[in-house]
Every structure is written in C-alpha cells, then in structure tokens.
Amino acid sequence: MRAYINLGPFQQTLSVYPKSGPETHKRSFQVSWFKLFPWLEYSKSLDAAFCFPCFLFNKPSGMGHYGQRAFTIDGFQNWKKVGGKSCAFLQHMGSECTSFHNVAQKSCDDLLNEAQDIRNVFETFTEEERKNNRLRLKATIYTVRLCAFQGIAYRGHDEGQDSINKGNFREILKALGDFNTELEELFRTAPKHALYTSPSIQKEILNLISTKVRKMICEEINVGKFCLLVDEARDQSNKEQMSIVLRFLNKDGFIMERFFGLVHVPNTTAKTLKNAIYSVLSRNNLDLKSIRGQGYDGASNMRGNFKGLQALISNDCPYAYYVHCFAHRLQLALVAASQGVVALQKFFTRLSFVINVVGASSKRTNQLRDAQAEEIAYKISIDELETGRGLNQIGTLQRAGDTRWSYLKSVSSLIKMFSPTCEVLLKIIKDRTGSIKGDADSTYEAITTFEFIFVLHLEKEIMEITDLLCQALQRQSQDICNALRLVASTKLLLQKMKDERWDGVLENQEQECSCFDTGIDVGKKSLGFFDRLQETRKKRERVKLFPYSVNWLLY
C-alpha cells in the first residue's frame, strides 16, 4: 500500500470533461479542482470524483451525506454543489481533525513515515525488554491453556483493581506471581500495551491453541479416511451448537475419536448442517471424498433418506455409509418397550413421584442422608456390610431420564436406600400438614406394595443385562460386527432369564421381601411382604403381567 500511496491520486487531465445535469444548465468536472484539492481523483468511465485517502482507508461506519460512500463507492457527480460556502469538497474534508477524511489522510501520512514502522519500533527494544515481554506472554499462554484444559471461565464479574476476586484468569496469574517475585514485578511494572492479559489477547491465544490442536488431528489422519460423528444441542445462551467428532485409524492401526470443533448454526436444517460441516473440513484441508461413515441420532433432519443430512452427504460421498448410533437405538427401544406395558408405566410414574417428594428440598435430602448414615452404621456394627475404601458411600436418589438410559441408577439407588426413604416419608407424614403430607402418605403406600417391590427388583435384574450392552456400545474401539454379537448375546440372556430363571427370580424376591426389615417396622408387620408373596405364588394372579413385560423388553 505504501507504493500505491507514493503513486498519488489518479488525476486524469482531459481537454473536455463530460457534462451532465439539466439541459438548460449542464455542468462538468473542472481540472482546476485538482490544485485546490490534491486528494481528489477522477474516473472518466464513471464521470465521478473520488477521495484518494478515504478510498484506501474506507470503513463501514461514518456514512454521512458527504462522508464515506459518496467519495469511496458511488462516486461524487453533483458538480453544482462544488464552490461557495457550502462546497461539497470542503464539507467532506471537515473542519475538525477527527473527521473521516482527516483521519484517513493522517493514516496515509503515518504509513509513509517509516520511522513509525512496527519493525523499526521493535528493533529499538533492548534484549532485556524482549526477554520480559516473552516471559509475560509465556505466563499468559500457560494460564489460558490451564483454564481451557480445566473447562473453567476466564473472566470474573469484577476485574477492577479493588476487586477481591478478579476471575480465574487473573487470579491464576496472581498466584503464579506470588511464587515468582520476578514475574510479579514484571506484570506490575509492564506498560499497558505489553501486559498481554486483555480479553482479546486471551481469545487470540485460545484460537491459536485450538488451531494447533486441529492441525495435530489432521496430521494424525494423514490424508486417510475418516468418519463423521455429529450432534447438536442448545447452549446456555439458547444458541444452537453443532459438535463434530472425527473417527479414524491412526498410523498404528488404533481407532481414534477426536473432538474437532463446536460450530454455531442458525438452525438445524440438513442443508445448514451440511454447509457448516463442509466449511470446517475445507478450512482444515480435509478431503470431503475421504468420508467413509456417518454417525448421527435418529432425528428426521439427520437420518432422512431424501433430504436428511446423511442423504445430502451420501450424494457427494457415496461411500459415507450412515449408521444410527447403536446405544441411542437401544435406549429408544428400551424406553418404548417399557412404555408399552401398563405395569411398568405405573412403576416408573411412582418412581419419579418418590424422587420428587423425597428430594423436593434440601431438608429432606439431609434427612435421607442422615437416615442412610444411621443404617450403614448399624449394619457395620452387626457385620452385614464390609468396610473399605470407596464402600458404603452416602448418596441421594437418582432421577431417571428417557434421553439417556439412567433408570438403572435410579432403581439401584432406591433399592439401596429403601429403608431411609421410608423413614423420611414417615417423618413427613408425622410432622407436616397440608398437601405435602398427603403426597408423602400416597407415596409411602405406593412403594410399600408388593407390586412395586417386585417390579423394582425385576427391573434391576433386567436392566443390569441391558446396561452392559449399552456401555459396550459406547466404547471407542467398538465395531459393528462385535456390536451385533453383543446384541445377540443380550437377547439370549434375556430369553434365558424368562425361560429358566423365572422361579429363581420369585425366590429372590421372597428372600428380599423377608429381609427388608432394617429397623423400621415395615417389612413384616405393616406390609406382610412374605405372606403376600406366598399368597401370590399360590394364586399366580399378580405375576401374569411380568413374563409379558420381559417379552416386550426382548423385542
């Protein structure tokens, strides 16, 4: 640009300039204006005048009537407004030094002033100053990397000098300075332009780190084939974010899965997602024809055979075969099977109600933990529980969800804390009044029925089998052939449980129910679990639905 400025504005001198305007009084550009306004340029093809410095340092802001656009983009042609007190050229220049034209002119002058070149300024630094700048920058890079690795926020609510907590970034830098007096002195005496702690510097360093990581992943792929794993979700600011994971074989033949980026998308249509994926891959020099697989969920915009994301990518890459996530399919199948049986629907509804009532406040959560601690201490005292590191942890009831097959944790936690849960419900019934007392009473009656206890233990046994399959399908090294074998073996175990272990399941429930007395008069006196179980085994009326439920889970 310096060479272009040295050439100066293009001032074409013509014997006759084209005239424009009304037929009665046409006007044209005047060559004398070049001397009056040295910054002026003229285009014969457009018959328009332009401002040389404003054209070079054009900015999208400041579009006044005689401002930027007329003299940089469209061209000035209103010749009748040149001259006099209201001269358009004078108004464009402005009387203040902060006008757009004067700022652009100063930028031209500064660019021609080689003494202000950044290289010359840098060369005036002493070796000691360069060393100090590098040390400050090194500390900043280390802190940015640490915050990124730990996934913590950089900035605080108040980063002022008087703030007692300036946020993670500045507090970590301060901690480094507390153990290194030299570093603390460097940041205290550093000029404002060389602190390297501003948010823009943090973002720039973080962007360089992410670029370096993506470059390393591309080097791992090494122009080989790879698969796409894509999902989208809304973040805390309600923006739609798409995550991209690449799955490939490294040079040693091991399956690798690398998180490659998080991309903001305006919507979740298949075309938008495809364009965003192609943009990310192209920026990182990854060949789109090297895609050999696609792994998404079962949403229509992802798996659609004609207009879904997998169809759009398959049109460009015929070998990019789509596979619906096996773990996700298993979760959907289990949820659908459970919802297809009335007994299981009632059970999971009651289970959610129990968790809502017992965990509705911190007071009840504390009561549950206290009751659990007392139970654990009692069982340890009578040698019913083993002691050791990591054993007998005090927890809370786990809430279940359909999107992830977490019912096993919910069922297992209730079995583990059944007696403390009953104790909390009895305290609520005894001490409280109003609607919450009625909720606690109905919850207590629901969970102390034979049907609920039976399904609770039955579901635990079934889901322990399916959970092993779910965890195996989510392994990084899993392949489709082994996954099919795992599905077949799981179906075989469930079928075997139905055909051969049904009497064993009933006997286990008999033992469980007879041993449910843990200091609370619930198991044998109030409920009569053992007697009701014996009666059920004779009549076989209450368990007719349960083999049917196993059939549902099998298919």
RABEL-V726576 format. One record per residue. RES is the residue in one small letter. PHI is phi in whole degrees, 0 to 359 (NA if undefined). PSI is psi in whole degrees, -180 to 180 (999 if undefined). Layout:
# RABEL-V726576
[[RES | PHI | PSI] [RES | PHI | PSI]]
This chain:
# RABEL-V726576
[[m | NA | -32] [r | 300 | -40] [a | 293 | -37] [y | 294 | -40] [i | 294 | -38] [n | 297 | -29] [l | 292 | -27] [g | 82 | 173] [p | 294 | 151] [f | 276 | 104] [q | 245 | 90] [q | 279 | 123] [t | 263 | 123] [l | 240 | 152] [s | 291 | -38] [v | 223 | 126] [y | 266 | 146] [p | 300 | 142] [k | 257 | 149] [s | 212 | 166] [g | 114 | -166] [p | 298 | 152] [e | 297 | -32] [t | 282 | -23] [h | 210 | 74] [k | 281 | 148] [r | 230 | 162] [s | 215 | 168] [f | 294 | 146] [q | 247 | 133] [v | 293 | -24] [s | 293 | -19] [w | 292 | -23] [f | 298 | -37] [k | 285 | -38] [l | 289 | -35] [f | 230 | 88] [p | 298 | -19] [w | 278 | -4] [l | 282 | 141] [e | 237 | 155] [y | 226 | 135] [s | 248 | 118] [k | 290 | -39] [s | 295 | -35] [l | 262 | -11] [d | 49 | 55] [a | 215 | 155] [a | 255 | 147] [f | 227 | 160] [c | 260 | 121] [f | 298 | -54] [p | 294 | -37] [c | 293 | -35] [f | 295 | -37] [l | 287 | -38] [f | 246 | 46] [n | 291 | 138] [k | 231 | 154] [p | 288 | -11] [s | 262 | 171] [g | 73 | 40] [m | 270 | 77] [g | 279 | -178] [h | 297 | -42] [y | 251 | 25] [g | 272 | -133] [q | 289 | -47] [r | 293 | -42] [a | 296 | -33] [f | 255 | 5] [t | 232 | -33] [i | 244 | -60] [d | 281 | -36] [g | 92 | 141] [f | 267 | 131] [q | 226 | 0] [n | 275 | 79] [w | 293 | -24] [k | 290 | -16] [k | 267 | 10] [v | 263 | 126] [g | 110 | 155] [g | 80 | -173] [k | 290 | -31] [s | 262 | 37] [c | 299 | 130] [a | 295 | -34] [f | 292 | -40] [l | 293 | -40] [q | 294 | -35] [h | 294 | -40] [m | 294 | -42] [g | 79 | 156] [s | 267 | -15] [e | 262 | 152] [c | 288 | -15] [t | 267 | 4] [s | 296 | 159] [f | 300 | -43] [h | 296 | -45] [n | 292 | -35] [v | 294 | -42] [a | 295 | -40] [q | 296 | -41] [k | 294 | -35] [s | 296 | -39] [c | 297 | -45] [d | 296 | -40] [d | 293 | -35] [l | 292 | -32] [l | 282 | -17] [n | 277 | 96] [e | 294 | -19] [a | 293 | -24] [q | 266 | 3] [d | 301 | 140] [i | 299 | -30] [r | 292 | -40] [n | 292 | -39] [v | 296 | -42] [f | 295 | -37] [e | 292 | -20] [t | 281 | -12] [f | 292 | 143] [t | 279 | 165] [e | 297 | -33] [e | 293 | -41] [e | 294 | -40] [r | 297 | -41] [k | 297 | -43] [n | 294 | -42] [n | 297 | -41] [r | 295 | -38] [l | 293 | -42] [r | 296 | -43] [l | 295 | -37] [k | 296 | -41] [a | 294 | -38] [t | 294 | -44] [i | 298 | -43] [y | 298 | -43] [t | 292 | -42] [v | 298 | -44] [r | 295 | -40] [l | 295 | -45] [c | 297 | -39] [a | 293 | -41] [f | 294 | -37] [q | 275 | -11] [g | 68 | 40] [i | 247 | 160] [a | 290 | 150] [y | 273 | -50] [r | 265 | 156] [g | 253 | 175] [h | 290 | -31] [d | 221 | 112] [e | 251 | 20] [g | 290 | 170] [q | 296 | -33] [d | 270 | -1] [s | 288 | 140] [i | 273 | -13] [n | 218 | 103] [k | 267 | 12] [g | 99 | 165] [n | 299 | -44] [f | 299 | -54] [r | 289 | -32] [e | 289 | -36] [i | 292 | -41] [l | 300 | -41] [k | 295 | -39] [a | 295 | -39] [l | 297 | -39] [g | 292 | -30] [d | 295 | -28] [f | 259 | 0] [n | 217 | 97] [t | 297 | -32] [e | 295 | -43] [l | 293 | -40] [e | 298 | -42] [e | 293 | -37] [l | 296 | -42] [f | 287 | -30] [r | 287 | -36] [t | 259 | 4] [a | 288 | 144] [p | 294 | 157] [k | 297 | -30] [h | 278 | -1] [a | 230 | 27] [l | 281 | -34] [y | 60 | 38] [t | 235 | 2] [s | 289 | 157] [p | 302 | -35] [s | 294 | -37] [i | 293 | -40] [q | 300 | -46] [k | 295 | -39] [e | 295 | -43] [i | 295 | -43] [l | 296 | -39] [n | 294 | -39] [l | 295 | -39] [i | 295 | -45] [s | 296 | -38] [t | 296 | -40] [k | 295 | -41] [v | 295 | -45] [r | 297 | -36] [k | 296 | -40] [m | 294 | -38] [i | 295 | -42] [c | 297 | -36] [e | 291 | -32] [e | 295 | -42] [i | 295 | -41] [n | 56 | 58] [v | 51 | 27] [g | 267 | -169] [k | 268 | 154] [f | 209 | 165] [c | 242 | 155] [l | 255 | 132] [l | 239 | 117] [v | 230 | 140] [d | 210 | 159] [e | 224 | 152] [a | 200 | 162] [r | 271 | 140] [d | 270 | -172] [q | 295 | -29] [s | 271 | 13] [n | 66 | 28] [k | 260 | 142] [e | 280 | 123] [q | 241 | 137] [m | 247 | 124] [s | 263 | 140] [i | 238 | 125] [v | 238 | 135] [l | 255 | 133] [r | 243 | 127] [f | 202 | 171] [l | 262 | 129] [n | 278 | -177] [k | 294 | -20] [d | 269 | 0] [g | 88 | 12] [f | 264 | 144] [i | 285 | 128] [m | 237 | 142] [e | 236 | 120] [r | 237 | 128] [f | 290 | 124] [f | 253 | -21] [g | 170 | 159] [l | 238 | 119] [v | 241 | 131] [h | 281 | 129] [v | 238 | 139] [p | 292 | -28] [n | 207 | 176] [t | 250 | 27] [t | 291 | 153] [a | 299 | -39] [k | 294 | -41] [t | 296 | -44] [l | 295 | -40] [k | 298 | -47] [n | 298 | -39] [a | 293 | -41] [i | 296 | -46] [y | 298 | -37] [s | 296 | -43] [v | 295 | -45] [l | 294 | -40] [s | 293 | -40] [r | 297 | -26] [n | 255 | 17] [n | 58 | 38] [l | 260 | 128] [d | 288 | 125] [l | 295 | -28] [k | 288 | -9] [s | 272 | 0] [i | 289 | 126] [r | 239 | 8] [g | 187 | 153] [q | 226 | 130] [g | 233 | 109] [y | 229 | -179] [d | 275 | -169] [g | 262 | 17] [a | 295 | 152] [s | 296 | -35] [n | 288 | -14] [m | 261 | -45] [r | 256 | 4] [g | 305 | 135] [n | 286 | -19] [f | 244 | -46] [k | 239 | 10] [g | 285 | 167] [l | 300 | -43] [q | 295 | -33] [a | 290 | -41] [l | 295 | -41] [i | 287 | -35] [s | 295 | -31] [n | 296 | -35] [d | 272 | -31] [c | 231 | 92] [p | 299 | -24] [y | 266 | 5] [a | 274 | 81] [y | 287 | 139] [y | 267 | 136] [v | 230 | 120] [h | 289 | 128] [c | 313 | 121] [f | 297 | -42] [a | 296 | -38] [h | 292 | -40] [r | 295 | -40] [l | 297 | -43] [q | 298 | -44] [l | 297 | -40] [a | 294 | -42] [l | 293 | -42] [v | 296 | -44] [a | 296 | -39] [a | 294 | -40] [s | 293 | -38] [q | 287 | -14] [g | 276 | -4] [v | 242 | 125] [v | 298 | -42] [a | 299 | -40] [l | 287 | -35] [q | 300 | -47] [k | 298 | -38] [f | 296 | -49] [f | 290 | -30] [t | 295 | -44] [r | 293 | -37] [l | 298 | -45] [s | 296 | -38] [f | 294 | -38] [v | 299 | -47] [i | 295 | -38] [n | 293 | -40] [v | 287 | -46] [v | 287 | -36] [g | 259 | 23] [a | 286 | -21] [s | 216 | 162] [s | 292 | -29] [k | 297 | -45] [r | 290 | -34] [t | 297 | -41] [n | 294 | -39] [q | 297 | -40] [l | 296 | -42] [r | 293 | -40] [d | 296 | -43] [a | 295 | -38] [q | 293 | -41] [a | 297 | -40] [e | 295 | -41] [e | 295 | -43] [i | 296 | -43] [a | 297 | -39] [y | 293 | -44] [k | 292 | -33] [i | 292 | -37] [s | 293 | -27] [i | 256 | 15] [d | 62 | 34] [e | 267 | -14] [l | 234 | 142] [e | 276 | 150] [t | 250 | 150] [g | 166 | 173] [r | 293 | 128] [g | 85 | -5] [l | 267 | 156] [n | 58 | 45] [q | 284 | 144] [i | 271 | 125] [g | 228 | -163] [t | 229 | 169] [l | 290 | 133] [q | 270 | 133] [r | 276 | 137] [a | 269 | 159] [g | 210 | 150] [d | 280 | -30] [t | 293 | -32] [r | 234 | 138] [w | 284 | 77] [s | 256 | 14] [y | 295 | -30] [l | 298 | -44] [k | 296 | -39] [s | 294 | -45] [v | 294 | -45] [s | 296 | -39] [s | 294 | -36] [l | 290 | -39] [i | 298 | -42] [k | 293 | -34] [m | 244 | 34] [f | 294 | -49] [s | 296 | -47] [p | 301 | -34] [t | 295 | -44] [c | 298 | -38] [e | 295 | -41] [v | 295 | -42] [l | 297 | -40] [l | 295 | -36] [k | 294 | -39] [i | 295 | -43] [i | 297 | -36] [k | 281 | -40] [d | 263 | -26] [r | 259 | 164] [t | 230 | 168] [g | 91 | -160] [s | 293 | -32] [i | 294 | -31] [k | 293 | -41] [g | 294 | -39] [d | 297 | -44] [a | 295 | -39] [d | 293 | -45] [s | 293 | -36] [t | 294 | -43] [y | 297 | -43] [e | 295 | -36] [a | 291 | -44] [i | 278 | -12] [t | 258 | 22] [t | 266 | 158] [f | 296 | -41] [e | 301 | -44] [f | 295 | -45] [i | 296 | -40] [f | 295 | -48] [v | 294 | -34] [l | 302 | -48] [h | 283 | -34] [l | 295 | -45] [e | 296 | -34] [k | 297 | -43] [e | 293 | -41] [i | 293 | -45] [m | 286 | -22] [e | 296 | -34] [i | 288 | -48] [t | 290 | -29] [d | 292 | -35] [l | 299 | -41] [l | 294 | -42] [c | 298 | -45] [q | 293 | -38] [a | 293 | -37] [l | 291 | -19] [q | 267 | 2] [r | 289 | 145] [q | 295 | -36] [s | 272 | 9] [q | 288 | 142] [d | 236 | 166] [i | 292 | -34] [c | 293 | -46] [n | 294 | -35] [a | 297 | -41] [l | 295 | -37] [r | 293 | -38] [l | 295 | -40] [v | 296 | -42] [a | 295 | -42] [s | 292 | -35] [t | 294 | -43] [k | 298 | -37] [l | 293 | -41] [l | 295 | -41] [l | 294 | -40] [q | 294 | -39] [k | 295 | -37] [m | 296 | -39] [k | 290 | -42] [d | 278 | -38] [e | 246 | -25] [r | 254 | 11] [w | 294 | -44] [d | 295 | -35] [g | 295 | -37] [v | 297 | -44] [l | 297 | -41] [e | 295 | -39] [n | 296 | -40] [q | 294 | -34] [e | 297 | -43] [q | 291 | -41] [e | 298 | -46] [c | 294 | -37] [s | 288 | -21] [c | 256 | 14] [f | 280 | -4] [d | 280 | 108] [t | 236 | 45] [g | 102 | -14] [i | 252 | 133] [d | 285 | 70] [v | 241 | -47] [g | 298 | -52] [k | 255 | -34] [k | 273 | -57] [s | 285 | -38] [l | 258 | -34] [g | 62 | 48] [f | 303 | -45] [f | 296 | -45] [d | 295 | -42] [r | 293 | -34] [l | 293 | -44] [q | 299 | -41] [e | 294 | -39] [t | 292 | -40] [r | 296 | -31] [k | 284 | -48] [k | 278 | -28] [r | 58 | 29] [e | 271 | -34] [r | 277 | -16] [v | 252 | 11] [k | 293 | -30] [l | 283 | -23] [f | 285 | -39] [p | 300 | -34] [y | 297 | -38] [s | 293 | -35] [v | 295 | -39] [n | 301 | -40] [w | 297 | -42] [l | 288 | -25] [l | 287 | -35] [y | 240 | 999]]
